[in-house]
């Protein structure tokens, strides 16, 4: 058994002496088996256990009490509760919706609400709406309970990595008394659920690493399986979970590389290790992740507001959707009323309304857009180019190559194209609604092309991919996927593209088809398989995520703002009569973390030079190896945001903040313990205790000053006399 494993068997709390012990020549006195070591140290270990349990219970009590305090306040919708509370209601009502995140977090919120008596009837229309008699505390309490686990997990992780109770306690204190973590844990949000799984995955990974001396034992398998399950949970809540998957993956690669260099292991044993990790960290998480979506699709089986983001085939499986077990005429005909859906994912329905393009945006004619929801303004009438349809008998069918007019049913204006520049896609042409009562001009004519078809081929409803070629300009009807400004109601831009290459953006299908003169057929053949809807849902989520834009009056921020606590985020209230909650980290905690990020590389450099010069430092292993793991975790959860084009907010930094706080616990603990390099006991011990007391007092006093931000406040604003936050705007960018 190697020295590291023997050391691990002899852990009793602070192992600094073990990490630096010398190896003496083997003798009967010095050679001891692990069992001998354990038996000799049994009494000492027993005496160390009660403080461990006492400290852990203290951390648990403080963490839960700070998060659950005033959990029902304010009794109205705060910030993104309007989204995630509503989505929890959708699960209770089994109503299909669309969100840019995977479904696990919303499912758990819905389950928590259901289990605590919430009936799913509150509308969650906008922030500030009163909950009244609705049972919302269960959903908030569930998120707060998971948020309460974060300091506990951090305590256990740092304790495992450093074997130092003081380092673990410093970390727990930083997180327990951080106003930002308290606030973000107390509301119906995905963040506490995401961070719960991230920290659970890291704790499981660290525990698994500690089992390296007993491979394939029951505890070894337990922590491997828990690591994989928590990875699936993190990714199942938000795609940010990919960062912790990368952290665990790189740790696993390093672990396997170490095993490959162990010449005492045969290639068969190494292969077993490899296969075990493939099963536990790849196949199991993948299975659980797919299972989450399977449950999601089974539960949400009713038509809802998310239908329009998905294909016609996807919608046909939803109860209440007009395509579910529906029947309609099989082939497109003149005189039919139709909706036309773009085949680009989230491309939308061809749509128009009474509003005109604003001055300076092409011709000031009626807007034509693509709309992602079912709407009466999506209906169009199909006419011949000369407007002479058969008034009796069976109507003529539309064929590949026919020239048609599309008349908007509500406004009676024709779909129209001309050479004016499109609003956003400047190399494309503008599409408008023109004329009245179906009377327009030659720019209203479009040639129908069935993709892959020939002259005379019929246009099949739902199944034919169709393009509309503008006769006058030669361009093709196109959904760009770009969101129009407020004047376009943030709907999707529709253009006429001069580039004729076939793409989903230029392809459409006929979805709704009403023509009482034609026989109907059943559409049940359209229902897709599970793998098809799984793939489509991921494409829609990814595109939706990249297209996120900031809402009005909502602050977005840049990644460099976050570590310095530059700007918070208003959760509730704007004036002295409203209950105000403001998401902002405890300044002492955040700036202490920032200091440790600068201090850590300096300490590593000093230790590296000392080791190179032949000095033996007690805590070098913990600082460089375990601290390096936490620094790497911080970088993985922070640096990628600099490359993202989507809108970013302050709360995106909180997963990285967890790793930063754990690194601070280890860094400051080692710095304080290093006082014995300059002072002798008992003076070094006194200085270390003094440093710990100053740190604790600073965090607690700052929490005392800033806790109204988390638990809510009314009355004068910070810049007014008599305010509870008077004089505490230490940075002008804070907005409380």
Buried (B, 14 or more C-beta within 10 A) or exposed (E): EEEEEBBBBBBBBBBBEBBEEEEEEEEEEEEBEBEEBEEEBEEEBEEBEEEEEEBBEBBBEBBBEBBBBEBEBBEBBBBBBBBBBBBBBBBBBBBBBBBBBBBBBBBBBBBBBBEBEBEBEBEBEEBBBEBEEBBBBBBBBBBBBBBBBBBBBBBBBBBBBBBBBBBBBBBBBBBBBBBBBBBBBBBBBBBBBBBBBBBBBBBBBBBBBBBBBEBEEEEBBBBBBBBBBBBBBBBBBBBBBBBBBBBBBEBBEEBBEEBEEEEEBEEEBBEBBBEBBEBBBBEBBBEBBBEBBEBBBEBBBBBBBBBBBBBBBBBBBBEEBBBBEBEBBBBBBBBBBBBBBBBBBBBBBBBBBEEBBBEEBBBEBBBBBBBBBBBEBBBBBBBBBEEEBEEEEEBEBBBBBBEBBBBBBBBBBBBBBBBBBBBBBEEBBBBBBBBEEBEBEEBBBBBBBBBEBEEEBBBBBBBBBBBBBBBBBEBBBBBBBBBBEEEBBEBBBBBBBBEEEEBBBBBBBBBBBBBEEBEEBEBEEBBBEEEEBBEBBBEBBEBBBEBBEEEEEEBBBEBEBBBBBBBBBBBBBEEBEBBBBBBBBBBBBBBBBBEBBEBBEEBBEBBEEBEEEEEEBBBBBBBBEBBEBBBBBBBBBBEBBEEEEBBBBBBBBBBBBBBBBBBBBBBBBBBBBBBBEEEEEEEBBEBBBEBBEEBBEBBBEBBEBBBBBBBBBBEBBBEEEEBBBEEBBEEEEBBB
